[in-house]
């Protein structure tokens, strides 16, 4: 082998050895990165610093924010990324932030009208349009049954609530993340995109326990569209992570019902009707020939007549 070929062979060997030895991200590093993104999206307004960062930063502390997340979900508050915490982070969920407290958005925004209109601008191919329409109407009815607000589907471009199924980046600075991550998100009541609800088209939308049940997810998102934020009650519809429950005869859990009625009041036609005052019978006609007494006696020189009832 001449000297030039020997040099080439040496370069190839060195390159092969070096490239083969390039470090790859470990499962631990991947988990930390995913956790940082999760906490930044759902538990911070400014972002979360890297868990290995030791520099002063305007970002929220990773461990402090992790403790907030663990407390919210009722986990053991350790500030450490344990298996239970990772399991919760991996659940399908709503894309709305979990930082709001006390059941309502700041300022308690709500719809100040008797009829709220909605329009479905983009349908999912996973279901027939008829099934989507009826499911969306059924989800709204959960609320109209208990608050003085009605919902009406419309073809108007100025409908109050716009509903669409989209994938990835869809123009609202909150791109979807493909299947089994964020299922949907919605905006609080207001002008512009206020009240709008977006569903991730990469999900498999169904009416069953398979995939993502459209009725349950839509009902959750419409809670946001009416002014509710996430609840820490695991039995509530507004709990941030998705869990299928039987939808036959489904009604709003107490936590959600109390929250939305605190904003809008109770629908008048479901208020308990006042009980009528008890009435006494007509006075006895003492001159009635058919009047019969149960007993007659004399007490202290006076005559007393007794009749039952």
C-alpha positions in Angstrom: 0.0 0.0 0.0 1.5 3.4 -0.9 1.6 6.2 1.6 -1.4 8.1 0.1 -3.7 5.0 0.4 -2.4 4.4 3.9 -3.4 7.9 4.9 -6.9 7.4 3.4 -7.4 4.1 5.2 -6.3 5.7 8.5 -8.8 8.6 8.0 -11.6 6.1 7.3 -10.8 4.0 10.3 -10.6 7.1 12.6 -13.9 8.5 11.2 -15.6 5.1 11.6 -14.5 4.7 15.1 -15.4 8.4 16.0 -18.8 8.3 14.4 -19.6 5.0 16.0 -18.7 6.4 19.4 -20.9 9.6 19.1 -23.0 9.8 22.2 -26.8 9.4 21.8 -29.4 10.8 24.2 -30.2 8.4 27.0 -33.8 7.5 28.0 -33.2 9.6 31.1 -32.2 12.6 29.0 -35.3 12.1 26.8 -37.6 11.9 29.8 -36.1 15.1 31.3 -36.5 16.9 27.9 -40.1 15.8 27.6 -40.8 16.8 31.2 -39.3 20.2 30.6 -41.6 20.7 27.6 -44.7 19.4 29.5 -44.1 21.7 32.5 -43.4 24.7 30.2 -46.6 24.1 28.3 -49.0 23.4 31.2 -47.5 24.8 34.4 -45.6 28.0 33.5 -46.2 31.3 31.8 -42.6 32.0 31.0 -41.1 28.6 30.3 -39.1 26.2 32.5 -35.4 26.0 32.8 -33.4 22.9 32.0 -33.2 20.6 35.1 -29.4 20.8 34.9 -29.3 24.6 34.7 -27.4 26.3 37.5 -27.4 29.8 36.0 -29.8 32.5 37.2 -32.7 32.7 34.7 -36.0 34.4 34.1 -37.4 30.9 33.5 -39.2 29.0 36.2 -37.2 26.4 38.2 -37.6 22.9 36.9 -37.9 21.3 40.3 -40.3 24.0 41.7 -42.5 23.7 38.7 -42.4 19.9 38.9 -43.6 20.1 42.5 -46.6 22.3 41.4 -47.5 19.7 38.8 -47.2 16.8 41.4 -49.4 18.7 43.8 -52.0 19.5 41.2 -52.4 15.8 40.3 -52.4 14.6 43.8 -49.0 12.9 43.5 -46.3 12.6 46.1 -44.6 16.0 46.0 -40.9 15.2 45.7 -39.7 17.5 43.0 -38.1 14.4 41.4 -39.1 12.9 38.0 -40.4 9.5 39.3 -42.3 6.9 37.4 -45.8 8.0 38.7 -45.1 11.6 37.5 -44.0 10.4 34.1 -47.1 8.2 33.8 -49.3 11.2 34.3 -47.3 13.3 31.8 -47.8 10.6 29.2 -51.6 10.6 29.4 -53.7 12.1 26.6 -55.0 15.4 27.7 -56.4 18.8 26.9 -54.0 21.5 25.7 -55.2 24.1 28.1 -52.8 25.4 30.8 -53.3 24.0 34.3 -52.1 27.0 36.2 -55.5 28.8 36.6 -57.2 28.2 40.0 -60.6 28.5 41.6 -62.6 27.1 38.7 -62.8 30.2 36.4 -60.6 32.3 34.2 -59.2 35.6 35.6 -61.9 38.2 35.3 -64.6 35.4 35.1 -65.4 36.0 31.4 -68.7 34.5 30.2 -71.2 34.9 27.4 -73.6 37.7 28.2 -76.4 36.6 25.8 -79.2 34.1 25.9 -78.3 32.2 22.7 -74.7 31.3 21.8 -74.1 30.2 18.1 -71.5 27.8 16.9 -70.2 26.7 13.5 -68.3 23.6 12.6 -65.9 24.7 9.8 -63.8 21.6 9.4 -65.1 18.0 10.0 -63.1 14.9 10.8 -63.3 12.0 8.3 -63.3 9.6 11.2 -67.1 10.0 11.6 -70.0 11.0 9.5 -71.0 14.7 9.5 -74.3 13.7 10.9 -72.7 12.0 13.9 -70.3 14.9 14.5 -73.2 17.4 14.4 -75.3 15.3 16.8 -72.4 14.7 19.2 -71.5 18.3 19.3 -75.1 19.3 20.0 -75.3 16.6 22.7 -72.1 18.0 24.4 -73.6 21.5 24.4 -76.8 20.2 25.9 -75.0 19.0 29.0 -74.7 22.7 29.8 -77.9 24.1 28.4 -79.9 21.6 30.5 -78.7 23.3 33.7 -77.8 27.0 32.9 -79.9 29.7 31.2 -78.0 29.5 28.0 -79.0 27.9 24.7 -76.7 26.8 21.8 -77.6 27.0 18.2 -75.7 25.6 15.2 -75.1 28.2 12.5 -73.5 28.5 9.1 -72.6 32.2 9.8 -69.0 33.3 9.5 -69.6 35.4 12.6 -70.8 32.5 14.9 -69.7 32.9 18.5 -67.8 29.6 18.7 -65.9 28.2 15.7 -65.2 24.4 15.8 -62.6 22.7 13.6 -60.6 19.5 13.3 -56.9 20.3 12.3 -53.5 18.7 12.5 -50.2 20.1 13.6 -49.8 23.9 13.2 -53.2 25.3 12.5 -52.7 29.1 12.9 -53.3 29.7 16.6 -49.7 29.4 17.9 -50.7 26.2 19.7 -49.8 23.4 17.3 -51.0 19.9 17.9 -48.4 17.1 18.6 -49.8 14.2 16.7 -51.6 11.2 18.2 -52.1 10.6 21.9 -50.7 13.8 23.2 -52.9 16.9 23.3 -56.4 15.9 22.0 -57.9 19.4 21.7 -57.9 22.9 23.1 -60.4 25.8 23.5 -60.4 29.5 24.3 -62.3 31.4 27.0 -65.4 33.4 26.1 -64.7 36.6 24.2 -64.2 38.3 20.8 -62.0 37.0 18.0 -61.1 33.4 18.7 -62.8 33.5 22.1 -64.8 30.3 22.7 -63.3 28.6 19.7 -62.6 24.8 20.0 -60.0 23.0 18.0 -59.6 19.2 17.8 -56.5 17.3 16.7 -57.3 15.5 13.5 -54.4 13.1 14.1 -56.5 11.5 16.8 -59.0 8.7 16.0 -62.3 10.3 16.9 -65.1 7.9 17.9 -68.3 7.5 19.8 -67.0 4.5 21.8 -64.2 3.7 24.2 -61.8 3.2 21.3 -59.6 6.2 20.3 -60.8 9.6 21.6 -64.5 9.8 22.4 -65.7 13.0 20.8 -68.6 13.6 23.2 -66.3 13.6 26.3 -63.6 15.6 24.7 -66.0 18.2 23.2 -67.9 18.5 26.5 -64.6 19.2 28.3 -63.5 21.8 25.7 -66.9 23.5 25.8 -66.4 23.9 29.5 -63.4 26.1 28.7 -65.5 27.9 26.0 -68.0 28.8 28.7 -65.4 30.1 31.2 -64.3 27.0 33.2 -60.7 26.1 33.8 -59.2 22.8 34.8 -60.3 21.1 38.0 -58.2 19.1 40.4 -61.1 16.8 41.1 -60.4 13.5 39.3 -64.1 12.8 38.9 -64.8 16.1 37.2 -65.2 16.5 33.4 -62.8 19.4 33.6 -59.9 17.3 35.0 -57.1 17.9 32.4 -56.3 14.3 31.4 -58.6 12.2 29.3 -60.3 9.0 30.7 -63.2 7.3 29.0 -66.4 6.9 31.0 -69.7 5.5 29.9 -71.6 8.2 28.1 -75.1 6.7 28.2 -77.2 9.0 30.4 -74.1 11.1 31.2 -74.7 14.3 33.2 -72.2 16.9 34.5 -70.5 15.8 37.7 -71.1 18.0 40.7 -67.8 19.9 40.5 -68.5 21.0 36.9 -72.2 21.8 37.5 -71.4 24.0 40.5 -68.7 25.8 38.5 -70.7 26.6 35.5 -73.8 27.6 37.5 -71.6 29.9 39.6 -71.0 31.8 36.3 -74.4 31.7 34.7 -76.9 30.8 37.4 -79.4 27.9 37.4 -81.9 27.4 34.6 -85.2 28.6 35.9 -87.3 25.7 34.6 -85.2 23.3 36.7 -85.5 25.2 39.9 -87.6 23.3 42.5 -91.2 24.4 42.5 -92.4 26.0 45.8 -94.7 23.8 47.8 -98.2 25.1 48.2 -99.2 26.4 51.6 -101.4 23.9 53.5 -105.0 25.0 53.4 -107.7 24.3 56.0 -111.1 23.1 55.0 -114.2 25.4 55.0 -115.5 26.4 58.4 -118.2 24.2 59.9 -121.8 25.2 59.3 -123.2 24.9 62.8 -126.8 25.1 61.4 -126.3 22.2 59.0 -129.0 19.6 59.8 -126.6 16.8 58.7 -123.9 17.8 61.1 -122.8 15.0 63.3 -120.6 15.3 66.4 -118.3 12.7 67.8 -118.8 13.7 71.4 -120.8 16.2 73.6 -119.9 17.1 77.2 -120.5 19.8 79.8 -117.5 21.4 81.5 -117.9 24.2 84.0 -121.5 24.8 83.1 -120.7 25.1 79.4 -121.7 22.7 76.6 -118.8 21.5 74.4 -119.2 19.7 71.0 -116.4 17.6 69.5 -115.9 16.5 65.9 -112.8 14.9 64.5 -111.2 17.0 61.7 
